[in-house]
């Protein structure tokens, strides 16, 4: 994905605002953005659940997520020299 110059300028302007301003001035805006992202994701998942194909996709995503978490757990255990997952 290619971003234009005005997008990058807006990102840099926001980063500067966050850097120089007290947290209380920008926290509410960030909270609203994060909440909106989670709400949209939740709406999307609910729409997926309404169809057979959507349920299959969600099942596959959950399986991938679980497998990824198990792989991370194994990696952490290996770094600590542990052989058992639990």
C-alpha positions in Angstrom: 0.0 0.0 0.0 1.4 3.4 -0.9 0.7 6.4 1.2 0.8 9.9 -0.1 2.8 12.8 1.3 -0.2 14.4 3.0 -0.8 11.2 5.0 2.8 11.1 6.2 2.6 14.8 7.1 -0.5 14.2 9.2 1.2 11.2 11.0 4.3 13.3 11.7 2.1 16.2 13.0 0.2 13.9 15.3 3.4 12.3 16.6 4.8 15.7 17.3 1.6 16.7 19.2 1.8 13.5 21.3 5.4 14.1 22.0 5.1 17.7 23.2 1.6 17.6 24.8 0.5 16.2 28.2 -1.1 12.8 27.9 -4.4 14.3 29.2 -4.7 16.3 26.0 -4.5 13.4 23.5 -5.5 10.3 25.5 -9.2 10.7 24.9 -8.7 10.9 21.1 -6.6 7.7 21.2 -9.1 5.9 23.4 -11.9 6.7 21.0 -9.9 5.5 18.0 -8.9 2.2 19.7 -12.5 1.6 20.9 -13.8 2.3 17.4 -11.3 -0.2 15.9 -12.4 -2.9 18.4 -16.1 -2.2 17.7 -15.7 -2.5 14.0 -13.8 -5.7 14.4 -16.5 -7.1 16.6 -19.2 -6.1 14.1 -17.2 -7.8 11.3 -16.8 -11.0 13.3 -20.6 -11.0 14.0 -21.3 -10.7 10.3 -19.0 -13.6 9.6 -20.7 -15.8 12.1 -24.0 -15.4 10.2 -22.8 -17.5 7.2 -21.4 -21.0 6.9 -18.3 -19.8 5.0 -17.8 -17.1 7.6 -17.9 -19.6 10.5 -15.3 -21.7 8.6 -13.1 -18.7 8.3 -13.4 -17.9 12.0 -12.7 -21.5 12.9 -9.5 -21.5 10.8 -8.5 -18.1 12.3 -9.0 -19.4 15.8 -7.0 -22.6 15.0 -4.2 -20.5 13.6 -4.2 -18.2 16.6 -4.0 -21.2 19.0 -1.2 -22.8 17.0 0.7 -19.6 17.0 0.3 -19.2 20.8 1.5 -22.8 21.3 4.5 -22.1 19.1 5.3 -19.0 21.1 4.9 -20.9 24.4 7.3 -23.6 23.1 9.8 -21.0 22.0 9.7 -19.3 25.5 10.1 -22.7 27.2 13.0 -23.6 25.0 14.7 -20.3 25.9 14.3 -21.3 29.5 15.6 -24.8 28.9 12.2 -26.4 29.7 11.1 -29.4 27.7 7.4 -29.7 28.7 4.7 -27.2 27.6 3.0 -27.2 31.0 
